[in-house]
Amino acid sequence: RKEVEQDPGPFNVPEGATVAFNCTYSNSASQSFFWYRQDCRKEPKLLMSVYSSGNEDGRFTAQLNRASQYISLLIRDSKLSDSATYLCVVNTPGMDSSYKLIFGSGTRLLVRP
Amino acid sequence: SQTIHQWPATLVQPVGSPLSLECTVEGTSNPNLYWYRQAAGRGLQLLFYSVGIGQISSEVPQNLSASRPQDRQFILSSKKLLLSDSGFYLCAWMTGTGAETQYFGPGTRLLVL
């Protein structure tokens, strides 16, 4: 089983649609959670952190369910510029007390006019 | 503010040739440093990470090695490249506190022919 699992998509939605991505993680010791965005042939960039109480940043809402080890990202009023791959990322303690980010393979979003 | 640099941006190398990719971070001290590889259409694979000068942890057995000769310098090397070493190589840094996110450099796109 992968440590972080995501539906690869692609999700093909019209402008203005609401779309939701889900992610599950396997290590219950994971401590922090993030959504990254990666444009084609570019480096991943932090979109938002995910907090237990849920958090919102403009059109983006992230939720965390520690009991179910489940993370979600909701995008409202989709824009063409939202087209990208969205990576679910989990920060997990390593053997030497360092931390490692474990990346999901990403969910691809295509927003059409 | 912190910045992370990688070079070269693009590299085409023959099979069997050596490799040296460099990553430097500015604006922070004692960062955790990471090397990832992303094959075409795939997720990020953690190759190496370092919590300090001279400290390297390898995640997967492979044809590559890493070194950290200075606090903010991280080098990825190979003595003899394989075709399977082709990919997008990303360097990232994170503060040593562990609960933070990672920030990525612009990446090096390597093609081994």
Boltz contact constraints between the chains, C-beta under 6 A:
constraints:
  - contact:
      token1: [A, 32]
      token2: [B, 99]
      max_distance: 6.0
  - contact:
      token1: [A, 34]
      token2: [B, 101]
      max_distance: 6.0
  - contact:
      token1: [A, 43]
      token2: [B, 90]
      max_distance: 6.0
  - contact:
      token1: [A, 43]
      token2: [B, 104]
      max_distance: 6.0
  - contact:
      token1: [A, 43]
      token2: [B, 106]
      max_distance: 6.0
  - contact:
      token1: [A, 43]
      token2: [B, 107]
      max_distance: 6.0
  - contact:
      token1: [A, 44]
      token2: [B, 104]
      max_distance: 6.0
  - contact:
      token1: [A, 46]
      token2: [B, 101]
      max_distance: 6.0
  - contact:
      token1: [A, 98]
      token2: [B, 51]
      max_distance: 6.0
  - contact:
      token1: [A, 99]
      token2: [B, 98]
      max_distance: 6.0
  - contact:
      token1: [A, 101]
      token2: [B, 102]
      max_distance: 6.0
  - contact:
      token1: [A, 103]
      token2: [B, 43]
      max_distance: 6.0
  - contact:
      token1: [A, 103]
      token2: [B, 44]
      max_distance: 6.0
  - contact:
      token1: [A, 105]
      token2: [B, 43]
      max_distance: 6.0
